[in-house]
Amino acid sequence: MIKAADLLFEVPVGHPVWPAEMHEPLTVAVIFPYLSRRPWELRKTGLLVELGRKLCIVLKEDPDVGRDILLELCLLTRQMDTMSVRDLCRLLRGHGGHKVSSEQGL
């Protein structure tokens, strides 16, 4: 599953949704459906690589911000099929100026 995941992050022990009694971090793998056109998949795009890195940091420091970033990403994926190819490629490279890629200066 790790190889197929578009986004992979860990929820640390002691996080509000993963209590200390669980003893080990929770690994979450998110697999988005293919887009209906180029670039077809989100995996290994600049946006998701950077987002995965940031989520690991944010979930340890501020659980609410991590939740907000994930919600914004899920809402954004619904809009991707309606975006122009140019705008979509720009966003996925991490240059779209969208809230997900710039949340709280991360």
Buried (B, 14 or more C-beta within 10 A) or exposed (E): EEEEBBBBBBBBBEBEEBEEEEEEBBEBEBEBEEBEEEBEBBBEBBBBBBBBEBBBEBBBEEBEBBBBBBEBBEEBBEEBEEBEEEEBBBBBBBEBEBBBBEBEEB
